[in-house]
Amino acid sequence: MVPEHLKPVPWINQDCKGAGTLHLGGSFEEIAFSEREVWKGNHPEKPYVLVSQPSLFDESRAPKGKHTLWAYCHVPNNSDKDCSEEIINQIERYAPGFRDIIISTHTISAPEFEAYNQNYIGGDINGGAQTVKQLLGRPVFQWDPYKLPADGMYICSSSTPPGGGVHGMCGFHAAKSALKNEFGIRV
């Protein structure tokens, strides 16, 4: 029998056990309420939580026999509140017993995130407002936003279309641009 602390997250929904990314938040109304609270400068009791389980697909992301999970929730700009407890509580709703298998945690606040990367102003990993103009014109408005003016240089991040929250698509489109421009390969 495998000890509890070596098991993956005990998700109720079996499909979650094999998902690389999960979005937790309950009903549409609950998620909308949570996001409105953040917009008003409050910290919701039940935040919208984004979860990644990278060690399910890449064993090098955790020690042998263990698993890595990272999660975050939206907070007001520049918040220094540790929302670990709220995040764990949200995960517990969908994976009872999760709290019991946590070996260690690491938390970083929005100001610390900005100190880590100055593009994350106020801790915003999306690099600012996700308006239509921003989504189409980041980081500069040009036909191929992934190709930089310097030869052979490309960019992909939440600062390029389609923006943050569309996991992997910025890199996918930047790779397509590089293949097309550098090697004439169309994907």
C-alpha positions in Angstrom: 0.0 0.0 0.0 1.3 3.4 -1.0 1.6 5.9 2.0 -0.8 8.8 1.7 2.0 11.4 1.4 3.3 9.8 -1.7 0.0 9.7 -3.6 -1.1 12.3 -6.1 -3.9 14.7 -5.3 -7.1 12.8 -4.3 -9.5 14.5 -6.7 -13.1 13.4 -6.5 -13.5 13.7 -10.3 -11.3 11.0 -11.9 -10.6 13.2 -15.0 -8.8 15.8 -12.7 -6.3 13.1 -11.7 -4.8 13.3 -15.2 -5.2 17.0 -16.0 -2.2 19.3 -16.3 -4.2 22.4 -15.5 -7.4 22.8 -13.5 -9.6 25.9 -12.8 -11.4 25.6 -9.5 -14.2 27.9 -8.4 -17.6 26.3 -8.1 -20.5 27.7 -10.0 -20.3 30.5 -12.6 -22.0 32.8 -10.0 -19.3 31.9 -7.4 -16.5 32.6 -9.8 -18.0 35.9 -10.9 -18.5 36.9 -7.2 -14.9 36.0 -6.4 -13.5 38.0 -9.3 -15.7 41.0 -8.5 -14.4 41.0 -5.0 -10.8 41.1 -6.2 -11.7 44.0 -8.5 -13.1 45.8 -5.5 -9.9 45.3 -3.6 -11.1 42.4 -1.4 -9.8 38.9 -0.8 -12.6 36.4 -1.4 -13.1 33.5 1.0 -13.6 31.2 -1.9 -11.2 32.5 -4.6 -11.0 31.3 -8.2 -7.9 29.0 -8.1 -5.7 27.9 -11.0 -3.9 24.6 -10.4 -1.0 22.9 -12.2 0.1 19.3 -11.7 3.4 19.3 -13.7 4.9 16.1 -12.2 2.1 14.1 -13.8 3.8 14.7 -17.2 7.4 15.4 -16.2 8.9 13.2 -13.5 11.8 15.6 -13.2 9.6 18.2 -11.6 9.5 16.3 -8.2 11.6 13.9 -6.2 11.1 10.2 -7.1 7.7 8.9 -5.8 6.4 12.4 -5.0 4.4 15.0 -6.9 4.5 18.7 -7.5 1.4 20.9 -7.5 1.4 24.7 -7.8 -1.6 26.9 -7.5 -2.5 30.6 -7.4 -5.6 32.7 -7.0 -6.4 36.2 -8.1 -5.8 38.9 -5.5 -6.1 42.7 -5.5 -3.2 44.5 -7.2 -0.1 44.7 -5.0 -1.7 42.5 -2.3 0.8 41.1 0.3 -1.8 38.7 1.9 -0.9 35.1 2.0 -3.9 33.3 0.5 -2.5 29.7 1.0 -5.3 28.7 3.4 -8.0 29.9 1.0 -6.3 28.0 -1.9 -6.0 24.8 0.2 -9.6 25.1 1.2 -10.7 25.4 -2.4 -8.7 22.4 -3.4 -10.0 20.5 -0.4 -13.6 21.0 -1.8 -12.7 19.0 -4.9 -10.0 16.7 -3.4 -10.9 15.8 0.3 -7.7 14.8 2.1 -5.5 17.1 0.0 -4.3 19.0 3.1 -3.1 15.7 4.6 -0.7 15.0 1.8 1.1 18.4 1.6 4.8 17.9 2.4 5.8 21.6 2.1 4.6 24.9 0.6 6.2 28.0 -0.8 4.3 31.3 -1.0 5.1 34.4 -2.9 3.1 37.7 -2.6 2.2 40.0 -5.4 4.9 42.6 -4.4 7.5 39.7 -4.2 6.4 38.5 -7.6 7.0 42.0 -9.1 10.4 42.1 -7.4 11.1 38.7 -9.1 10.0 40.0 -12.5 9.5 43.7 -13.1 7.0 43.0 -15.9 4.6 41.7 -13.2 3.6 45.2 -12.0 1.7 44.8 -8.7 2.0 41.1 -9.1 0.0 40.9 -12.3 1.3 38.0 -14.3 -0.8 39.1 -17.3 1.2 42.3 -17.7 -1.8 44.6 -17.4 -5.3 44.9 -18.7 -6.6 42.1 -21.1 -8.4 44.5 -23.4 -9.0 43.6 -27.1 -6.4 46.2 -28.1 -3.9 44.7 -25.6 -4.6 41.2 -26.7 -4.0 42.1 -30.4 -1.2 44.6 -29.9 1.2 43.2 -27.4 4.0 43.9 -27.0 3.9 46.1 -30.1 1.2 46.3 -32.7 2.6 44.5 -35.7 1.5 41.6 -38.0 3.8 39.1 -36.2 3.9 40.1 -32.6 6.3 37.2 -31.7 9.2 38.3 -34.0 11.4 40.9 -32.4 13.3 43.5 -34.5 16.6 41.7 -33.9 17.4 38.8 -36.2 16.5 35.4 -34.9 14.9 36.7 -31.7 11.3 35.8 -30.7 9.2 36.5 -27.6 6.4 34.5 -26.0 4.8 35.2 -22.7 1.5 36.5 -21.3 2.6 39.8 -22.9 2.0 38.3 -26.4 -1.3 37.2 -28.0 -3.5 35.5 -26.9 -2.4 36.7 -23.5 -2.2 35.1 -20.1 -4.5 32.3 -19.1 -4.4 30.6 -22.4 -1.8 28.1 -21.3 0.9 27.4 -23.8 -0.6 29.2 -26.7 1.8 32.1 -26.6 4.7 29.7 -26.9 2.9 27.6 -29.6 2.4 30.7 -31.8 5.9 32.0 -31.2 7.3 28.6 -32.3 5.2 28.7 -35.4 6.5 32.2 -36.2 10.1 31.1 -35.7 9.7 28.0 -37.8 8.1 30.0 -40.6 10.5 33.0 -40.5 13.8 31.1 -39.9 13.2 27.9 -41.9 10.2 28.5 -44.2 8.2 25.8 -42.4 4.5 26.4 -42.1 2.8 24.5 -39.3 
